[in-house]
Amino acid sequence: MIGSMSGGKGVTTLMATAVALGAIIGAGIFVLSGTAIAVAGSYAIIAFIVVGIIAFFVALQLGELGSLMPSVKGGAYSYVYGAFGSELGFITGIILYFSYSTGISVISLGFGSYLASLLGLSVGAYQIYFAIMLIVVLSIVNLAGIKKAIKSDSVLVLLKIAILVLFVAFALVFAYYHSAALGANFVSLPSQTGLGAIFAASVVIFFAYSGFQSISTFTSRIQGGARAAAKALAFSVLISIALYVLIAFALIALVPASRYTAGGDPLAFALQAAHAPDYLFILVAIGAIIATVSASLANMLGSSRMLYQISADRLLPEAFRKYNRSKDVAVNGVIVSAVIAIVMLFSGNIYVIASISNFGLLFSFLMVSLAVIHFRRLGRKGEVRTPFYPYIPLITIIGLLAFMSGMPQEALVVGVLIVMVLIMAYYSLREIESKKVIRVKLFK
């Protein structure tokens, strides 16, 4: 089955890796890197590595699940649905879809802000207009077909990485000529040291790595099948770890770790403090715009295909099942995702909504690890297998639970409430459809 799907699909491993990088290296690196340094000082570099390792472990497990179910389009949702059935599948799918679609909105607002600033316009007046424009354009790109969407994302990713590499190169040259002060830059404040600071920074930056799972929504389209998809998952996370660590190092090389604050634009702040040439400021702004476009495109691609798959599994109405086979596009999924993203632009406190959506990401990753354990216990073997089983799934579960415990309390409370509402909705729909309740005996 895998072999029959692996040839002639037009999506190479390199292109798939670019899609994941497009989703991972979004606006977060242009904002969250400074926040992480403000929390943990130079120890933020360790936090980037720790979070990257957990993300890499999740990617390995997604690769295994993708080899077991290469034709599904729902990513983590489909794996949970296949492992545990409709109830957990429904809860995971809706929460994860909400995370994707809300992510489009949040990232698009970042695009609007950067573009307005670059053009010298009022951010407050034009931010939402530019965000709507981006969502509409990306919807058209997605409707043109998955291959065209992926090719567009590949170009954007190359430009984005090139700008980040240029930023790192400038920082290294600057550090070389100011080597006497370099050591002092890496001295952290007392409040920025210790395991507590590293953990707090890890919670902040975890979501900068979350986009790699978009690959698992089109495994069957990748040349080489599940094995190639697994490589793309692993490559995207490893490349991201290297870039994030280099960016964090470059930021501290330019400005002492003790001077960073939460929020803002850390790359521009560092360039200004180092009296960088004007063209670098412009390039960083362009890089931020490219990053937000690329991440929004990848999120829309993943969310639309996931919505289609949930409906195809008969957990959502038939209206969401419209699918263009020739272009491999979930037509109504793209439209619905775009509408939700635009509506969310006017929701007010976008930070809280983004935090709530991040709860869904952590929840879905947790279920992925449990799904791997489930299939292994059943003796199901895929073409790709997670190494060092069961240690990697167990370490992943512990790490994800730790990250969830460190989330803002408001996001945790609302996230738990959403799970409860989805449970009630699921059983209400079962009652309406007169479906029998399944009873099992857990103990002898």
Secondary structure by P-SEA (a helix, b strand, c coil): ccccccccccccaaaaaaaaaaaccccccccaaaaaaaacccaaaaaaaaaaaaaaaaaaaaaaaaaaccccccaaaaaaaaccccaaaaaaaaaaaaaaaaaaaaaaaaaaaaaaaaacccccccaaaaaaaaaaaaaaaaaacaaaaaaaaaaaaaaaaaaaaaaaaaaaaaaaaaccccccccccccccccaaaaaaaaaacccccccccccccccccccccaaaaaaaaaaaaaaaaaaaaaaaaaaaaacccccccccccaaaaaaaaacccaaaaaaaaaaaaaaaaaaaaaaaaaaaaaaaaaaaaccccccccccccccccaaaaaaaaaaaaaaaccccaaaaaaaaaaaaaaaaaaaaaaaaaaaaaacccccccccaaaaaaaaaaaaaaaaaaaccaaaaaaaaaaaaaaaaaaaaaaaaabbbbbbbbccc
